[in-house]
Amino acid sequence: MKIPRSPHRWTLSPAAACDLQRTLAAQVREEPLSGPVRLVAGGDVSFSPDGTQMVAGWVVWDATARAVVETVVAIKPVRFPYVSGLLSFREAPGLIAAARKLKCEPHIFMLDGQGIAHPRRFGIASHFGLLIDRPTIGCAKTRLHGSHDTPAEAVGGSKPLRSGNKIIGRVVRMQEGVNPVYISIGHRMRLSDAVRICLRCSTKFRLPEPTRLAHHLVTQARTERFG
């Protein structure tokens, strides 16, 4: 998969990274999908025991056949510290390196992290999506920003995630009685489509299958590489 070089450096100060997020957030687009969705790529990152290397991976899941069609992994050095709200500067270089190895062209990229449900409206799903110019979804296990009411216990129960008067995502129950996930637009998506796709990719677990499998992929690759 061809991905252009990043237009900015990754080794910024946290203050400069926040400023860049504010600038790039204005380029995120909310728009209808251009066609049907079948191939959904789920991405995740794991780290070596000493924290100096990252293992980034993608699992491409066929949402129609409900089967894995491709997996890729890349190992990259970690060049940015962990700072809340700046996850993309730490993990996106590995995710981009792994995505370049893909032979297929996924219709959607899904990340276990935030899209615009972020203090500066520019979480990792938005940053990654903008750089590759593909539709992306943020589907996170925890809330980073905003407030919401409790969704109904049934599968598909949801409530809006708000920041002030603006809806920045939805809190969605993927399995009955299980903690919800936080879904937001990454780039080139509508929120209703993001929720629909996450639910379509649900099996019997809390997370959608593409990101759940990606977590297992990078965990196994990390163990094999670093022990």
C-alpha positions in Angstrom: 0.0 0.0 0.0 1.4 3.4 -1.0 1.5 6.0 1.7 3.2 9.3 1.3 5.8 10.5 3.7 4.6 12.4 6.7 4.6 16.2 6.1 5.8 16.9 9.6 8.5 15.6 12.0 7.5 13.1 14.8 10.1 14.2 17.3 8.5 17.4 18.5 8.1 18.8 22.0 4.8 18.0 23.7 3.8 21.7 23.4 4.7 21.8 19.7 2.8 18.5 19.1 -0.3 20.1 20.7 0.0 23.1 18.5 0.3 20.8 15.4 -2.8 18.9 16.5 -4.8 22.1 16.6 -3.6 23.1 13.1 -4.2 19.7 11.5 -7.6 19.2 13.2 -9.1 21.8 10.8 -8.3 19.4 7.9 -10.3 16.5 9.2 -13.3 15.9 7.0 -16.7 14.4 8.0 -18.2 13.0 4.8 -20.3 10.0 3.5 -18.4 6.9 2.5 -17.8 6.7 -1.3 -18.9 3.0 -1.6 -19.7 -0.2 0.1 -17.4 -1.4 3.0 -16.1 -5.0 3.0 -12.4 -4.9 4.1 -11.9 -3.3 7.5 -8.3 -3.0 8.8 -7.8 -3.0 12.6 -4.6 -1.6 14.0 -2.8 -1.8 17.3 0.6 -1.3 18.9 2.5 -3.1 21.6 5.9 -2.3 23.1 9.1 -4.1 24.0 9.7 -4.7 27.7 12.2 -1.9 27.9 9.9 0.5 26.0 12.4 1.3 23.3 10.7 -0.6 20.4 7.2 -0.8 19.2 5.4 -3.6 17.4 2.7 -2.2 15.2 0.3 -4.4 13.2 -2.8 -4.5 11.1 -5.4 -7.2 10.6 -7.6 -6.9 7.5 -11.0 -8.4 8.2 -13.5 -9.2 5.6 -16.8 -8.0 7.1 -18.9 -10.0 4.6 -17.0 -13.3 4.8 -16.2 -12.6 8.5 -12.7 -13.8 8.0 -9.1 -12.5 8.1 -7.6 -11.8 4.7 -4.2 -10.3 5.6 -2.0 -9.5 8.5 1.2 -7.3 8.7 3.6 -6.3 11.4 6.4 -3.7 11.6 8.9 -3.0 14.3 10.1 0.6 14.9 12.0 2.5 17.5 10.0 4.5 20.0 10.9 8.2 19.6 8.2 10.0 21.6 7.3 9.6 25.3 3.9 8.6 26.5 1.9 11.8 26.9 -1.9 11.7 27.4 -3.6 13.1 24.3 -0.5 12.7 22.1 -0.7 9.0 21.4 -0.3 9.4 17.6 3.2 10.9 17.9 4.3 7.8 19.8 2.5 5.1 17.8 1.6 6.4 14.3 5.1 6.0 12.8 4.8 2.2 13.5 1.3 2.0 12.2 2.2 3.7 9.0 5.3 1.5 8.5 3.0 -1.6 8.9 0.3 -0.2 6.6 2.9 0.2 3.9 3.3 -3.6 3.9 -0.4 -4.2 3.1 -1.0 -5.8 -0.3 -4.8 -5.2 -0.2 -6.5 -1.8 0.0 -8.8 -1.7 3.0 -12.0 0.3 2.7 -11.8 1.4 6.4 -9.1 1.7 9.0 -10.1 1.2 12.6 -7.9 2.0 15.6 -8.3 1.3 19.3 -8.0 5.0 20.2 -9.8 8.3 19.7 -10.7 10.2 16.6 -12.2 13.6 17.1 -13.3 12.6 20.7 -10.2 14.4 21.9 -9.5 17.6 23.7 -8.0 19.1 20.4 -10.3 17.1 18.1 -7.3 15.2 16.8 -6.7 11.8 18.3 -4.7 9.0 16.7 -7.5 7.8 14.3 -7.8 11.3 12.9 -4.0 11.8 12.7 -3.5 8.5 11.0 -6.5 8.9 8.7 -5.4 12.4 7.6 -1.9 11.2 6.8 -3.0 8.3 4.6 -6.2 10.1 3.4 -8.4 7.1 4.0 -11.6 6.7 6.0 -10.8 5.9 9.6 -12.7 5.2 12.9 -11.6 5.6 16.5 -13.1 2.9 18.7 -11.6 3.2 22.2 -12.1 1.3 25.4 -11.8 4.4 27.6 -13.1 8.0 27.4 -10.5 10.7 26.9 -12.8 13.7 26.6 -16.4 14.6 26.8 -19.4 13.5 28.9 -22.3 11.2 28.3 -25.3 9.4 29.9 -25.2 5.6 30.4 -26.4 3.7 27.3 -29.0 0.9 27.5 -27.7 -2.6 28.4 -28.8 -4.2 25.1 -26.4 -4.6 22.1 -26.4 -1.4 20.2 -27.5 0.7 23.1 -25.8 4.1 22.7 -25.7 7.7 23.9 -24.0 10.7 22.4 -20.6 11.7 23.7 -20.6 15.5 24.0 -18.1 18.3 24.5 -20.2 21.3 25.5 -23.0 21.4 22.9 -21.1 19.5 20.3 -21.5 15.7 19.7 -18.0 14.3 19.3 -18.8 10.6 19.3 -21.1 7.9 20.6 -20.9 5.6 23.6 -22.0 2.2 22.2 -22.7 -1.2 23.9 -21.2 -3.9 21.7 -22.4 -6.7 23.9 -25.2 -6.9 26.4 -24.2 -5.9 29.9 -20.6 -5.3 28.8 -18.8 -2.0 29.2 -19.4 0.2 26.2 -16.8 1.5 23.7 -16.2 5.1 22.6 -16.7 5.5 18.8 -15.7 8.7 17.0 -14.9 9.8 13.5 -11.3 9.6 12.5 -11.3 11.1 9.0 -13.6 11.0 5.9 -16.5 9.4 7.9 -19.8 10.2 9.3 -20.5 9.2 12.9 -23.5 7.1 12.0 -21.5 5.1 9.5 -18.7 4.6 12.1 -21.1 3.2 14.6 -22.8 1.0 12.0 -19.4 -0.5 10.9 -18.2 -1.1 14.4 -21.4 -3.0 15.2 -21.2 -4.9 11.9 -17.7 -6.0 12.9 -18.8 -7.2 16.3 -18.7 -10.9 17.2 -19.0 -12.0 20.8 -16.5 -9.6 22.4 -16.4 -6.1 23.6 -14.2 -4.8 20.8 -14.9 -5.0 17.1 -13.1 -8.0 15.6 -10.5 -6.1 13.5 -9.0 -4.3 16.5 -9.4 -7.2 18.8 -7.4 -9.5 16.5 -4.8 -6.7 15.9 -4.2 -6.6 19.6 -3.6 -10.4 19.7 -1.4 -10.1 16.6 1.0 -7.5 18.0 1.1 -9.1 21.5 2.2 -12.4 19.9 4.7 -10.7 17.7 6.1 -8.8 20.7 6.5 -12.0 22.6 8.2 -13.8 19.7 10.6 -10.9 19.1 11.4 -9.8 22.7 10.3 -12.6 24.9 
